[in-house]
Amino acid sequence: MSEYKKILLPVACTSTTCPFHRECPKLNTEMVKTREDDEFDACFVGQGAGEQEVKLVRPFVGPAGKVLRNVVKPILDQGLNIILDNTIRARPRDERGKNRAPEVHEVEHCIDFLWNIIDSYSPRVIIPLGTSATGDLIPSLRGKPISSSRGKVFKFRSHIVITTYHPAASLHAGEERGAILRSKMSEDIANALSYKK
């Protein structure tokens, strides 16, 4: 997406009560604009930062992020403005240093940053990616498989939320199944962007 204007919004977090405050990369919000106006068509939301996200302090720059950016590129070519973000700004790790899902109390330290961005820029649709981000945004869906909410329209905090698979799912599903998942993601995103209030 290098041919588009990219804006990184830094997060000014000074919390010392957050479980991640000592080693939090404070992942930035990324805006990708194809137009000069400040209207945004979609906000794509993942969950925690991965290894590459920590290094670059940007969302969706690891292997799963590359899948998402490839899926989203045809949408940008249509002249849309998008936001890329996460429900938490840190990289939760297990005792072996591997990525893990954040716990609810950990998400609660960061989720207001995301909602402030969403409320400020009011994207036409919010598209959480996968089970975890969906449950973080809409607590009533926490723990439910993405297959139960995928493609459905939810109204939460005065915003339209339409879910799809996380791009990482396509990386772990094998070549054939991965291609099917990427196709379904593209379809879900196109349907979400065509939704009329």
C-alpha positions, 0 to 999 in steps of 0.5 A: 500500500506504499502508493497511498498516504499513510498517517500514524497516530501515536498513542500517549499512554502514561498508565503505570497500572497496565500489566504491559506498561514496562514493555509496551510498544504503544502500537500506533493507529495507522490511517491509509488515505486515498482521498484528502478528506477525513471521511473513513470507510472502514476500520480494520481491528486486530487484537495484540501486536506480534513480533514485527508490529513491536519492531515497527510500532505499526499494526498489521506488518507481520505475516498476517498483516501482509495477507490483510494488506493484500486483501484490502489493496483492491478496496483502496484502489476504489478510492477508500480511506481506511484505519488499521488498529488493534484492541490492545497496544502491547504484545502479550507473551506466554512464559516461553515468550510466544504470542498469547491472547490477552486476558479480559482485564488486559484488554480493558486497559487499552480498549478505550484508546481504540474507541476514542479513535473510532468515535473521533473518526467515525468510520462507516463500518468497523471490521474486527478480524477473528474471534478475539478482536470481535469479542474485545469490541462486543463483549457479548460475543466474547468466546464465541467462534467467528463462524457464529458472527461472521458477516453479520451486522451488529450495532454497538456504541452507535457504530456498525460492526461486521466481522470476518476471519483473522488473516492469520487463519489463512496462514495456518489452514494449508494452501487450498483452505487458506485460499478459500479463507482469503476469498471469504475475507474479501467477500465479507469486506466487500459486503461490509463496505456495501452496507447501507445504514 
